[in-house]
Amino acid sequence: MTFDINVILAQLPAILSGAGVTLLLWIAGTIGGAALGFLVAVGRRYGGRIIDWPLGLAVEVLRGTPFLIQIFLLYYGGPFIGLALDPIPAGLLGLTIYGAAYFSEIFRAGFAAIPKGHIEAAECVGLSQGQIVRRILLPEMTMLVLPPAINMAVILMKETAILSIITVPELTLTVSAIGSQQYAFVESLFLLAVFYWVLVEVTDKLGRYAEHRLSRYRFSPT
């Protein structure tokens, strides 16, 4: 058996299309998950026990079950409750909700790490809860949550491969199909591994750059 990467590269248009779907779902799912997770964290912090308890239960269920099972139930079980989605919308929704559970805990930990004295001082000068979140909590917790948030983004990127089970035409499904058709399983898996590795490295470098820039801004004497 020989290793012939040209067998895979001959299908470059299909591969690029699958890579585009993967990137789109990852970026949109990460942004949506972070936004929803932030809202959940704020709701749990300021909504009282009547909001904190159900949100906390939902977070624990999502964090305690595999994404594979969640996306399978959403896509194949959704029609039984009137939620019939096409593969790509179902994949995006599933990725967003799954990511939101983890992002909410990241933001909640960031809120808890901020000294209480800063919040009390803001309350003493008459700032509302919304102003405290925007002017105190968000700026101070950004540096604290950035490293785990980048790590979560990397995890979500790799989780996009699971969406192939609901026939989302992302890179894993596309390359696996090409490998099966051409009997080039090693070449297809190698290409898939290289793609995700490069994406992880690029994301890590961008995260470190953002962290460095934010630290300079935060501690700048001006």
Summary of the structure (lengths in Angstrom):
residues: 222
radius of gyration: 21.0
end to end distance: 63.6
largest distance: 74.0
contacts: 683
relative contact order: 0.15
helix: 86%
strand: 0%
